[in-house]
Amino acid sequence: MNVDGVVLGIETSCDETAVGIVRGRKLLANVISSSVDEHAKFGGVVPEIASRAHLEAMPAIISTALDDAGLTLADVDAVAVTAGPGLIGALLVGVSSASALSVALNKPLYGVNHLSAHIAVDCLGTTGPLRPSIGLLVSGGHSSILQINDITTDVHTLGQTMDDAAGEAFDKIARILNLGFPGGPAIDREAKLGSGAAIAFPRALMQGDDLVEHPFDFSFSGLKTAVSRYLQATPDFIRADVAASFQEAVVDVLLRKAIRACQESGIDSLVIAGGVAANSRLREEAVLRCHRAGIELRTPEIGLCTDNGAMVAALGSLALSAGIAPSLTGLSASSSPGIERIIWQ
């Protein structure tokens, strides 16, 4: 087996049907079909709608990705697929599709962890050995600080959200402010018109015993409540200031805890990944704070922060290159595996 072979990756954990193709660490194709517009009128993702959209989009997305890469199915050396976490119905569409391709092509199949894949996408376009890193993974469903000793075999959680994920909090506040869905990009745009220092919203788990007991954990439900109460008490509120001040509170907590994790672990490399990693204020502030702390900062390009097939193919390719045994025939999906389960065996 060519360890720098062609890997086709399939991602269907939520509302994006995505296929990516890589050769080694080189990205050849990345095609995404999103059903977000179908969910917007409900204010969030509807699992049954997402699953149906995956079924309808899958054949065309695979074909388009192969065309973009200038390849055929015969050129594929391995297939990778998100096996968890995610919406179970949506995951099963991807796993079934990938399993069928694997059997039909007689090629190895790698079921991969969605969260690890978000980190792995950062390796695309790089050369040389991958260094241990701290990962700040922030998305609509997940907010975690990870210690990544080896992205294919040794990842563990230092801290995670105790309630709302950061992206979930963005969605909820955007709904309250009538900014629409998805909330992350909407608040990012609105915040540019306001001041992040206008309102002193709380930073949870950042002081005293809370910080001692939960040094790397997050909590955003109290922040959401604080914003709601502020709006109720301030009829003439300035929406842009509320958006900017809320965003500032989230960014501040995320970065303070992530940098602390680097300092306490002795790992001087931070990777910020996941959908919220596309937030302009988070990226801007991360550059400044990491520079001051002497920490190397790595963030995937914006187009690779949200769910995509390239990240799945990237992790599958790293597993292939490392000689990790592929997943067994009959691979099953799991809606909530731990981060320690990186490659399904």
C-alpha positions as CSV (number, residue, x, y, z in Angstrom):
1,M,0.0,0.0,0.0
2,N,1.2,3.4,-0.9
3,V,1.3,5.4,2.3
4,D,1.0,8.6,0.4
5,G,-1.9,7.2,-1.5
6,V,-5.2,8.9,-2.5
7,V,-7.8,9.0,0.3
8,L,-11.4,9.9,-0.2
9,G,-13.1,11.3,2.9
10,I,-16.8,11.5,3.6
11,E,-18.3,13.8,6.2
12,T,-22.0,13.7,7.2
13,S,-22.1,14.4,10.9
14,C,-24.6,17.2,10.8
15,D,-25.9,19.4,8.0
16,E,-23.1,19.4,5.5
17,T,-22.7,16.6,2.9
18,A,-19.0,16.8,2.2
19,V,-16.3,14.8,0.3
20,G,-12.6,15.6,0.3
21,I,-9.8,13.9,-1.5
22,V,-6.1,14.1,-0.5
23,R,-2.9,12.5,-1.6
24,G,-0.6,12.3,1.4
25,R,-0.9,15.8,2.9
26,K,-1.9,17.5,-0.4
27,L,-5.5,18.6,-0.8
28,L,-6.9,17.6,-4.2
29,A,-10.6,18.3,-3.8
30,N,-13.1,19.6,-1.2
31,V,-16.7,19.7,-2.1
32,I,-19.6,20.6,0.3
33,S,-23.3,20.6,-0.1
34,S,-25.0,22.3,2.8
35,S,-28.7,21.9,3.8
36,V,-28.5,24.9,6.2
37,D,-31.1,26.9,4.3
38,E,-33.6,24.1,4.9
39,H,-32.9,24.2,8.6
40,A,-32.9,28.0,9.0
41,K,-36.7,28.4,9.2
42,F,-36.6,26.1,12.2
43,G,-33.8,28.0,13.9
44,G,-31.5,24.9,14.1
45,V,-30.7,21.6,12.5
46,V,-33.5,19.1,12.1
47,P,-32.0,15.6,12.1
48,E,-34.4,14.0,9.7
49,I,-34.0,16.8,7.1
50,A,-30.3,16.5,7.4
51,S,-30.3,12.8,6.8
52,R,-32.5,13.0,3.8
53,A,-30.3,15.8,2.3
54,H,-27.2,13.6,2.7
55,L,-28.9,10.7,0.9
56,E,-29.9,13.0,-2.0
57,A,-26.6,14.8,-2.3
58,M,-24.1,12.0,-1.8
59,P,-23.7,10.6,-5.4
60,A,-23.3,14.0,-7.0
61,I,-20.8,15.2,-4.3
62,I,-18.6,12.2,-4.8
63,S,-18.6,12.6,-8.5
64,T,-17.9,16.3,-8.3
65,A,-14.9,15.7,-6.0
66,L,-13.4,13.1,-8.3
67,D,-13.8,15.4,-11.2
68,D,-12.2,18.3,-9.3
69,A,-9.3,16.0,-8.4
70,G,-8.9,14.7,-11.9
71,L,-9.3,11.2,-10.7
72,T,-11.6,8.2,-10.9
73,L,-12.7,5.7,-8.2
74,A,-10.1,3.4,-9.5
75,D,-7.4,5.8,-8.3
76,V,-8.6,5.8,-4.7
77,D,-6.3,3.9,-2.3
78,A,-8.5,4.2,0.9
79,V,-11.8,5.6,2.0
80,A,-12.3,7.5,5.3
81,V,-15.5,8.5,6.9
82,T,-16.7,10.4,10.0
83,A,-18.0,7.6,12.3
84,G,-18.8,9.9,15.2
85,P,-19.7,12.1,17.0
86,G,-22.7,13.6,15.3
87,L,-26.4,13.0,14.5
88,I,-26.7,9.3,14.3
89,G,-29.0,9.2,11.3
90,A,-26.7,11.6,9.4
91,L,-23.6,9.6,10.4
92,L,-25.2,6.3,9.1
93,V,-25.7,7.8,5.7
94,G,-21.9,8.6,5.4
95,V,-20.8,5.3,7.0
96,S,-23.0,3.3,4.7
97,S,-21.8,5.2,1.6
98,A,-18.1,4.8,2.6
99,S,-18.6,1.1,3.5
100,A,-20.1,0.4,0.1
101,L,-17.3,2.2,-1.7
102,S,-14.7,0.3,0.4
103,V,-16.2,-3.1,-0.4
104,A,-16.8,-2.3,-4.1
105,L,-13.3,-1.0,-4.6
106,N,-11.7,-3.6,-2.3
107,K,-9.9,-0.7,-0.5
108,P,-9.3,-0.1,3.3
109,L,-11.9,1.9,5.2
110,Y,-11.0,4.2,8.1
111,G,-13.8,5.3,10.4
112,V,-12.5,8.5,12.1
113,N,-13.4,10.8,15.0
114,H,-15.0,14.0,13.8
115,L,-13.2,16.1,16.5
116,S,-9.8,14.8,15.7
117,A,-10.4,15.3,12.1
118,H,-11.0,19.1,12.7
119,I,-7.5,19.2,14.1
120,A,-6.0,17.0,11.5
121,V,-7.0,19.2,8.6
122,D,-4.3,21.7,9.8
123,C,-1.7,19.3,8.5
124,L,-2.7,19.7,4.9
125,G,0.0,21.5,3.0
126,T,2.7,20.8,5.6
127,T,5.7,18.6,5.5
128,G,7.9,17.0,8.2
129,P,6.9,15.5,11.5
130,L,3.9,16.8,13.3
131,R,4.6,18.3,16.8
132,P,2.6,17.8,19.9
133,S,0.0,20.5,20.3
134,I,-2.8,21.8,22.4
135,G,-6.0,21.9,20.4
136,L,-8.8,24.5,21.0
137,L,-11.8,22.9,19.3
138,V,-14.8,25.2,19.1
139,S,-17.9,24.5,17.1
140,G,-21.7,24.3,17.2
141,G,-21.7,21.1,19.2
142,H,-18.3,21.0,20.9
143,S,-16.0,23.2,22.9
144,S,-12.9,21.4,24.1
145,I,-9.3,21.8,25.0
146,L,-7.3,18.8,23.8
147,Q,-3.8,17.6,24.3
148,I,-2.6,16.1,21.0
149,N,0.5,14.0,21.5
150,D,-0.1,12.1,18.3
151,I,-3.2,13.0,16.1
152,T,-3.7,9.3,15.1
153,T,-3.1,7.5,18.4
154,D,-2.9,9.8,21.4
155,V,-5.4,12.6,22.0
156,H,-7.0,13.3,25.3
157,T,-9.3,15.9,26.7
158,L,-8.1,18.5,29.2
159,G,-11.3,20.4,29.4
160,Q,-14.7,20.8,27.7
161,T,-17.9,22.7,27.9
162,M,-20.2,21.9,30.9
163,D,-23.3,23.1,29.1
164,D,-23.6,25.1,25.8
165,A,-20.9,24.8,23.3
166,A,-19.5,28.1,22.0
167,G,-21.1,27.8,18.6
168,E,-24.4,26.8,20.3
169,A,-24.2,30.0,22.4
170,F,-23.6,32.0,19.3
171,D,-26.7,30.5,17.7
172,K,-28.9,31.2,20.7
173,I,-27.8,34.8,21.1
174,A,-28.2,35.4,17.4
175,R,-31.8,34.1,17.7
176,I,-32.5,36.5,20.6
177,L,-31.1,39.4,18.6
178,N,-33.0,38.4,15.5
179,L,-29.9,38.0,13.5
180,G,-30.9,34.7,11.9
181,F,-29.3,31.2,11.6
182,P,-26.5,30.2,11.7
183,G,-25.6,32.5,14.5
184,G,-21.8,32.6,14.3
185,P,-21.3,34.4,11.1
186,A,-24.3,36.7,11.8
187,I,-22.9,37.8,15.2
188,D,-19.4,38.2,13.7
189,R,-20.8,40.6,11.1
190,E,-22.9,42.6,13.6
191,A,-20.1,42.8,16.1
192,K,-17.9,44.7,13.6
193,L,-20.4,47.6,14.0
194,G,-20.2,47.7,17.8
195,S,-17.8,47.8,20.7
196,G,-16.7,44.7,22.6
197,A,-16.0,46.9,25.7
198,A,-19.5,48.4,25.8
199,I,-21.1,45.8,28.2
200,A,-19.2,43.8,30.9
201,F,-20.7,40.4,30.3
202,P,-19.5,37.6,32.7
203,R,-16.6,35.2,32.1
204,A,-17.6,31.9,33.7
205,L,-15.1,29.5,35.5
206,M,-12.4,32.1,35.4
207,Q,-11.9,33.0,39.1
208,G,-11.3,31.5,42.5
209,D,-12.5,28.0,43.2
210,D,-14.2,27.7,39.8
211,L,-10.9,28.2,38.0
212,V,-9.1,25.7,40.4
213,E,-11.7,23.0,39.9
214,H,-12.3,23.6,36.2
215,P,-9.1,25.1,34.8
216,F,-9.8,24.1,31.2
217,D,-13.6,23.7,31.2
218,F,-16.1,26.1,29.7
219,S,-19.6,27.2,30.6
220,F,-21.6,29.6,28.4
221,S,-25.1,29.1,29.7
222,G,-24.7,31.9,32.3
223,L,-23.4,34.2,29.6
224,K,-26.5,33.5,27.5
225,T,-28.7,34.3,30.6
226,A,-26.8,37.5,31.2
227,V,-27.3,38.7,27.7
228,S,-31.1,37.9,27.9
229,R,-31.4,39.8,31.2
230,Y,-29.5,42.7,29.8
231,L,-31.9,42.9,26.8
232,Q,-34.9,42.8,29.1
233,A,-33.6,45.5,31.3
234,T,-32.4,47.7,28.5
235,P,-35.2,48.4,26.0
236,D,-33.0,50.9,24.0
237,F,-30.1,48.5,23.7
238,I,-27.6,48.9,20.8
239,R,-27.7,45.5,19.0
240,A,-24.1,45.8,17.6
241,D,-22.7,46.5,21.1
242,V,-24.5,43.5,22.5
243,A,-23.2,41.3,19.8
244,A,-19.6,42.6,20.1
245,S,-19.6,42.4,23.9
246,F,-21.0,38.9,23.9
247,Q,-18.4,37.8,21.3
248,E,-15.6,39.4,23.3
249,A,-16.6,37.5,26.4
250,V,-16.6,34.2,24.5
251,V,-13.3,34.9,22.8
252,D,-11.6,36.0,26.0
253,V,-12.5,32.8,27.9
254,L,-11.6,30.5,25.0
255,L,-8.1,32.0,24.6
256,R,-7.2,32.5,28.2
257,K,-7.9,28.9,29.0
258,A,-6.2,27.6,25.8
259,I,-3.1,29.6,26.5
260,R,-3.1,28.4,30.1
261,A,-3.2,24.8,28.8
262,C,-0.2,25.4,26.7
263,Q,1.8,27.0,29.5
264,E,0.9,24.3,32.1
265,S,1.6,21.4,29.7
266,G,4.8,22.9,28.4
267,I,3.5,22.5,24.8
268,D,4.2,25.7,22.9
269,S,1.9,25.0,19.9
270,L,-1.8,25.8,19.7
271,V,-4.2,24.7,17.0
272,I,-7.6,26.4,16.9
273,A,-10.1,24.4,14.8
274,G,-13.9,23.9,14.3
275,G,-16.5,26.2,12.9
276,V,-16.0,29.0,15.5
277,A,-12.3,29.1,14.5
278,A,-13.6,31.0,11.5
279,N,-14.7,33.9,13.8
280,S,-12.7,37.0,12.8
281,R,-12.3,38.3,16.4
282,L,-11.1,35.0,17.7
283,R,-8.5,34.7,14.9
284,E,-7.4,38.3,15.4
285,E,-7.1,38.1,19.2
286,A,-5.4,34.7,19.1
287,V,-2.5,36.1,17.0
288,L,-1.9,38.8,19.5
289,R,-2.1,36.7,22.6
290,C,-0.1,33.8,21.3
291,H,2.6,36.2,20.1
292,R,2.8,37.7,23.6
293,A,3.0,34.2,25.2
294,G,5.6,32.9,22.8
295,I,3.2,30.2,21.5
296,E,3.1,29.0,17.9
297,L,-0.5,29.5,16.6
298,R,-1.9,27.4,13.8
299,T,-5.4,27.8,12.4
300,P,-6.8,26.1,9.2
301,E,-7.9,28.4,6.4
302,I,-11.4,29.6,7.0
303,G,-12.9,27.3,4.4
304,L,-11.6,24.3,6.3
305,C,-12.8,25.3,9.7
306,T,-16.5,24.3,9.3
307,D,-17.4,20.6,8.6
308,N,-15.8,19.4,5.4
309,G,-14.6,16.2,3.7
310,A,-11.0,17.4,3.5
311,M,-10.5,17.0,7.3
312,V,-11.8,13.4,7.2
313,A,-9.6,12.5,4.3
314,A,-6.6,14.2,6.1
315,L,-7.0,12.1,9.2
316,G,-7.6,9.0,7.1
317,S,-4.4,9.8,5.2
318,L,-2.4,10.3,8.4
319,A,-3.7,6.9,9.7
320,L,-2.7,5.2,6.4
321,S,0.8,6.8,6.4
322,A,1.3,5.7,10.0
323,G,0.4,2.1,9.2
324,I,-2.6,2.0,11.4
325,A,-4.9,-1.0,10.8
326,P,-8.1,0.0,9.0
327,S,-11.6,-0.4,10.4
328,L,-13.3,-3.7,10.2
329,T,-16.1,-4.5,7.7
330,G,-19.4,-3.6,9.3
331,L,-18.2,-0.4,10.8
332,S,-20.9,1.2,12.9
333,A,-21.4,4.9,13.8
334,S,-21.5,6.3,17.3
335,S,-23.2,9.6,18.2
336,S,-20.9,10.4,21.1
337,P,-17.6,8.6,21.3
338,G,-14.8,9.9,23.5
339,I,-12.0,11.8,21.8
340,E,-9.6,9.0,22.7
341,R,-11.4,6.8,20.1
342,I,-9.6,8.3,17.0
343,I,-9.7,5.5,14.5
344,W,-12.5,2.9,14.7
345,Q,-11.0,-0.6,14.7
